[in-house]
Amino acid sequence: MLVIDESDRVLLLRTQLPHRKESSVWLTPGGGLKPDETHEEAALRELWEETGLTGVELGPWVWRRQVVWRWGDRAYEAQERFFLLRVPRFAISPAVAVDLETETVLEYRWWSVPELRAARGMSFAPSRVGEHLAAILEGCLPNTPIDVGY
């Protein structure tokens, strides 16, 4: 999910997988579907779990990405959907104290496009989040979700 504040900064969380403690990645809030849950319901639930934010209405589905990733010794394939959400900046207060996802979150940060472009030695998911975010902030909302790659 693309959570963007009134200063055009995107919220990212830095995570570290248990089997790769030597590296971390900055990514958007989000996660998997539960049985009988729509993508929109999952996005709102994950937003609440990871940030504590509720009472918001999702914007359009703007990005998509297919990724294979590992968690420990298991490989997962995800078909990700990124919904646009504009909000006033808020204090992050995860609703879920500790679970497999939240225990890997090291920090939260609001990033501007220039900060994303200037970041060196950091990993992002999607890897070109700054480039794609700049287009969104310039008002280029796609008619159909665009593939933002790995």
Secondary structure, 3 states (H helix, E strand, C coil): CEEECCCCCEEEEEECCCCCCCCCEEECCCCCCCCCCCHHHHHHHHHHHHHCCCCCCCCCEEEEEEEEEEECCEEEEEEEEEEEEECCCCCCCCCCCCCCCHHHEEEEEEECHHHHHHCCCCCEECCCHHHHHHHHHCCCCCCCCEECCC
